[in-house]
């Protein structure tokens, strides 16, 4: 059963599978180069970035389009990641917001960022406590 959930939102027609793929590709290309996120995720995903990108496209498709493509427990994948710190959520959200600004119009980006912030709060709480 999927653990993906977000409050129901009505999204602009600009949110398509193609736009989601562009968002995910750009975001994770930036993560790989990021000074604090790259050193955490690059070793973890070495040789598996392509598979991770597919999973993240499915995840965001399920969140934003209610496609139901993602089947998994995203929080569970983040337990025990060496070097992960609470502060990384701030970095992740800032980078995600920057990525969204290059893909979507501001009002659409704001709604998606809101969903990302909900997930970040849940993950941060689940990994590090409230």
Buried (B, 14 or more C-beta within 10 A) or exposed (E): EBEBEBEEEEBBEEBBBEBBBBBBBBBBEBBEEBEBBEEBBBEBBEEEBEEBBEBBBBBBBBBBBEBEBBEBEBBEEBEEBEEBEEEBBEBBBEBBBEBBEEBBEEEBBEBBBEBBBBBBEBBBEBBEEE
